[in-house]
Amino acid sequence: MNTSSPARLGRLCAAGLALTLAGGCDALRPTTTLQPSFYTLDRARDAAPPANRPTAPAAAPTLIINAPHAAAGFDSQRIIYVREAHKLEYFVHSKWVDPPARMLAPLLAAAVENTGAFRAVVLTPSAAAGDLRLDTEVVRLQHEFQTRPSRVRFTLRAYIVDNTTRRVLAWREFDETAAAASDDPYGGVIAANRAVQAALDNLAAYCAETARSSFKAGAPTPAPSIP
């Protein structure tokens, strides 16, 4: 007959009790939570103004820049990526410091100011009066994984409005893509900054061209008003 000695039974009971207590301590220990990383759109803001920036002529108009809007799905701090058409997904632990549309306003102003085509560039809200108004909407800003390398696509719709008559003088969509150096949120952020900068440079040139063609000899081109 095989029986265990009292000493051996005591050791087994002690080991079992130790394992139970260890498991209980692990259950009570707080779970480690990954903290999100926050990213910015700021390349244009950090760039120094060009040394040869032209001086605005005396007859140049003042441009009012309204706060940009964003299309549905693109109006939050979440960084969006796309693997399938018509399906938006979000990185869990990576976010923008602010919704992209809100970060865009100072970048727009800096890009337009560098053209030297305006007497002043003013961001709203402001009590200043202006000759022209720029309204913009972020149509998309997304990291696309349907291609290799992955890429970021940025689309911005812009309207240039005569502030007196409320007539739309010009409008255009600016669509830019930039390849991502890596298939992760940081690679996408770097590509997003490049795509945004390219779109803003093109928009600034478009604003300058519209201003020069609409304001000649110090007076805006006559246009019918919109009720």
C-alpha positions as CSV (number, residue, x, y, z in Angstrom):
1,M,0.0,0.0,0.0
2,N,1.5,3.3,-1.2
3,T,0.8,6.1,1.3
4,S,2.2,9.6,1.4
5,S,4.0,10.7,4.5
6,P,2.6,13.6,6.5
7,A,5.7,15.7,5.6
8,R,5.2,15.2,1.9
9,L,1.5,16.1,2.1
10,G,2.4,19.3,3.9
11,R,4.9,20.2,1.2
12,L,2.3,19.7,-1.5
13,C,-0.3,21.7,0.3
14,A,2.2,24.6,0.8
15,A,3.1,24.6,-2.9
16,G,-0.6,24.6,-3.9
17,L,-1.3,27.5,-1.6
18,A,1.7,29.5,-3.0
19,L,0.4,29.0,-6.5
20,T,-3.0,30.2,-5.6
21,L,-1.7,33.3,-3.8
22,A,0.5,34.1,-6.8
23,G,-2.4,33.9,-9.2
24,G,-4.4,36.1,-6.9
25,C,-1.7,38.7,-6.8
26,D,-1.5,38.7,-10.7
27,A,-5.2,39.2,-10.9
28,L,-5.0,42.2,-8.6
29,R,-2.0,43.8,-10.4
30,P,-3.1,46.7,-12.7
31,T,-3.2,45.9,-16.4
32,T,-0.6,47.7,-18.4
33,T,-2.3,50.2,-20.9
34,L,-0.5,51.4,-23.9
35,Q,-0.5,55.2,-24.1
36,P,-1.4,56.7,-27.4
37,S,1.2,58.6,-29.5
38,F,0.2,62.0,-30.8
39,Y,1.3,63.5,-34.2
40,T,1.1,66.9,-35.9
41,L,0.8,68.5,-39.2
42,D,3.4,71.2,-39.0
43,R,5.9,71.1,-41.8
44,A,4.7,74.4,-43.4
45,R,4.6,76.1,-40.0
46,D,8.2,75.0,-39.1
47,A,9.6,76.0,-42.5
48,A,11.3,79.4,-42.7
49,P,9.7,82.0,-45.1
50,P,11.5,82.2,-48.4
51,A,14.2,84.9,-48.4
52,N,13.0,86.2,-51.8
53,R,9.3,86.4,-50.9
54,P,7.8,89.1,-53.2
55,T,6.3,92.2,-51.7
56,A,2.5,92.6,-52.1
57,P,1.6,95.6,-54.4
58,A,-0.4,98.5,-52.9
59,A,-3.5,97.4,-54.8
60,A,-3.3,93.8,-53.4
61,P,-6.4,92.5,-51.7
62,T,-6.7,91.2,-48.2
63,L,-7.6,87.5,-47.8
64,I,-9.8,86.2,-45.0
65,I,-9.3,82.5,-44.3
66,N,-12.2,80.7,-42.7
67,A,-11.6,77.8,-40.4
68,P,-11.4,74.7,-42.6
69,H,-14.2,72.1,-42.4
70,A,-13.9,68.3,-42.8
71,A,-16.0,65.7,-44.6
72,A,-17.8,63.1,-42.5
73,G,-15.3,60.6,-41.0
74,F,-12.4,63.0,-41.2
75,D,-13.4,65.4,-38.5
76,S,-11.7,63.8,-35.5
77,Q,-8.2,63.2,-34.1
78,R,-8.2,59.6,-35.3
79,I,-5.6,58.6,-37.9
80,I,-7.4,56.9,-40.7
81,Y,-6.1,54.0,-42.9
82,V,-7.8,52.1,-45.7
83,R,-7.3,48.5,-46.7
84,E,-10.6,48.1,-48.7
85,A,-12.6,50.6,-50.8
86,H,-15.3,52.5,-48.9
87,K,-14.1,51.2,-45.5
88,L,-12.3,53.6,-43.0
89,E,-10.3,52.1,-40.2
90,Y,-8.4,53.8,-37.4
91,F,-5.1,53.2,-35.6
92,V,-5.8,52.4,-32.0
93,H,-2.7,53.9,-30.3
94,S,-1.9,56.7,-32.7
95,K,-3.8,60.0,-33.0
96,W,-3.4,63.5,-34.3
97,V,-2.9,66.2,-31.6
98,D,-6.0,67.9,-33.1
99,P,-8.4,67.2,-35.9
100,P,-6.5,67.8,-39.2
101,A,-8.9,70.5,-40.3
102,R,-8.0,72.5,-37.2
103,M,-4.3,72.1,-37.7
104,L,-4.6,73.2,-41.3
105,A,-5.6,76.8,-40.8
106,P,-2.1,78.3,-39.7
107,L,-0.5,76.1,-42.4
108,L,-2.8,77.6,-45.0
109,A,-2.1,81.1,-43.9
110,A,1.7,80.6,-44.0
111,A,1.6,79.1,-47.5
112,V,-0.6,82.0,-48.9
113,E,1.5,84.7,-47.2
114,N,4.6,83.4,-48.8
115,T,3.2,84.2,-52.3
116,G,3.3,87.9,-51.6
117,A,0.1,88.3,-53.5
118,F,-2.0,89.7,-50.6
119,R,-1.8,92.9,-48.5
120,A,-2.7,90.8,-45.5
121,V,-3.9,87.3,-44.7
122,V,-6.2,87.0,-41.8
123,L,-7.5,83.9,-40.0
124,T,-11.0,83.9,-38.6
125,P,-12.4,84.7,-36.1
126,S,-11.3,88.3,-36.6
127,A,-13.0,91.7,-36.8
128,A,-10.8,92.6,-39.8
129,A,-12.5,93.2,-43.2
130,G,-11.3,91.5,-46.3
131,D,-11.7,91.6,-50.1
132,L,-11.5,87.9,-50.7
133,R,-12.4,84.9,-48.6
134,L,-11.0,81.3,-48.7
135,D,-13.3,78.5,-47.7
136,T,-11.8,75.0,-47.6
137,E,-12.9,71.4,-46.8
138,V,-10.7,68.4,-46.1
139,V,-12.3,65.7,-48.3
140,R,-9.9,63.0,-47.2
141,L,-6.6,62.4,-45.4
142,Q,-5.9,58.7,-45.2
143,H,-3.1,56.1,-45.2
144,E,-3.9,53.7,-48.1
145,F,-2.6,50.1,-47.9
146,Q,-4.0,48.9,-51.3
147,T,-0.6,49.5,-52.9
148,R,3.0,48.8,-52.1
149,P,4.6,50.9,-50.8
150,S,1.6,52.2,-48.9
151,R,0.8,55.9,-49.5
152,V,-1.1,58.8,-47.9
153,R,-3.7,60.6,-49.9
154,F,-4.8,64.1,-49.1
155,T,-7.7,65.9,-50.9
156,L,-8.6,69.5,-50.2
157,R,-11.5,71.4,-51.8
158,A,-11.2,75.2,-51.9
159,Y,-13.4,78.1,-52.8
160,I,-12.3,81.7,-53.3
161,V,-15.1,84.1,-52.7
162,D,-15.5,87.8,-53.4
163,N,-16.3,89.0,-49.9
164,T,-18.4,91.9,-51.0
165,T,-20.6,90.3,-53.6
166,R,-20.4,86.7,-52.1
167,R,-19.7,85.4,-55.6
168,V,-17.5,82.4,-56.0
169,L,-14.6,83.5,-58.1
170,A,-12.9,80.1,-58.4
171,W,-12.9,76.7,-56.9
172,R,-10.8,73.6,-57.2
173,E,-9.9,70.3,-55.6
174,F,-6.3,69.7,-54.8
175,D,-5.4,66.0,-54.6
176,E,-1.9,64.8,-53.6
177,T,-0.4,61.5,-52.6
178,A,3.0,60.7,-51.0
179,A,4.6,57.3,-50.6
180,A,5.1,56.1,-47.0
181,A,8.6,55.0,-46.0
182,S,7.1,52.5,-43.6
183,D,3.8,50.7,-43.2
184,D,3.1,52.1,-39.7
185,P,1.5,55.2,-38.2
186,Y,4.7,57.2,-38.1
187,G,5.5,56.4,-41.8
188,G,2.0,57.6,-42.6
189,V,2.4,60.8,-40.6
190,I,5.6,61.8,-42.5
191,A,3.9,61.1,-45.8
192,A,0.8,63.0,-44.7
193,N,3.0,66.1,-44.0
194,R,4.5,65.9,-47.5
195,A,1.1,65.5,-49.2
196,V,-0.4,68.3,-47.2
197,Q,2.5,70.6,-48.0
198,A,2.3,69.9,-51.7
199,A,-1.5,70.6,-51.7
200,L,-1.0,73.9,-49.8
201,D,1.7,75.0,-52.1
202,N,-0.6,74.5,-55.1
203,L,-3.5,76.1,-53.4
204,A,-1.4,79.1,-52.4
205,A,-0.3,79.6,-56.1
206,Y,-4.0,79.2,-57.2
207,C,-5.1,81.9,-54.6
208,A,-2.4,84.3,-55.8
209,E,-3.3,83.7,-59.5
210,T,-7.0,84.4,-58.7
211,A,-6.2,87.5,-56.7
212,R,-4.1,89.0,-59.5
213,S,-6.7,88.3,-62.2
214,S,-9.6,89.5,-60.1
215,F,-8.0,92.7,-58.6
216,K,-6.5,95.0,-61.2
217,A,-5.8,98.7,-60.9
218,G,-6.9,98.5,-57.2
219,A,-10.5,97.4,-57.9
220,P,-12.1,94.0,-58.1
221,T,-13.6,92.7,-61.3
222,P,-17.3,93.5,-61.3
223,A,-19.5,90.5,-60.5
224,P,-23.2,89.9,-59.8
225,S,-24.2,89.4,-56.2
226,I,-25.6,86.3,-54.8
227,P,-28.7,86.7,-52.6
